[in-house]
Amino acid sequence: MKQIIAAVALTLFAADLAFAEGPETITLPAKMGNVTFPHKKHQEGLKYCKICHEKGPGKIEGFGKEIAHKTCKGCHEEKKMGPTKCSECHKK
């Protein structure tokens, strides 16, 4: 019985890791020009998905201009890393 429980736990853990990998980049359409978000680079640097994905893997509920400018730009300013000017993210 212990072996079955261990096997199920290992399977769920491995499935969670595979699911959480996500795409290399994500293109976000915006009026000022599309934003190409380096998702994999952020995963490798942050190591903790819930910083951005509070409700778990997948699309961020309600994500848009306000959340991006508050969360993404705010994090870049706080860490003194990454783009903070409009033209550094928005490419026409």
Sequence and secondary structure as in RCSB ss.txt:
>XXXX:A:sequence
MKQIIAAVALTLFAADLAFAEGPETITLPAKMGNVTFPHKKHQEGLKYCKICHEKGPGKIEGFGKEIAHKTCKGC
HEEKKMGPTKCSECHKK
>XXXX:A:secstr
 HHHHHHHHHHHHHHHHHHHT  S EEE  TT EEEE HHHHHHHH  GGGT TT SSS TT SHHHIIIIIIHH
HHHHT S  SHHHHEE 
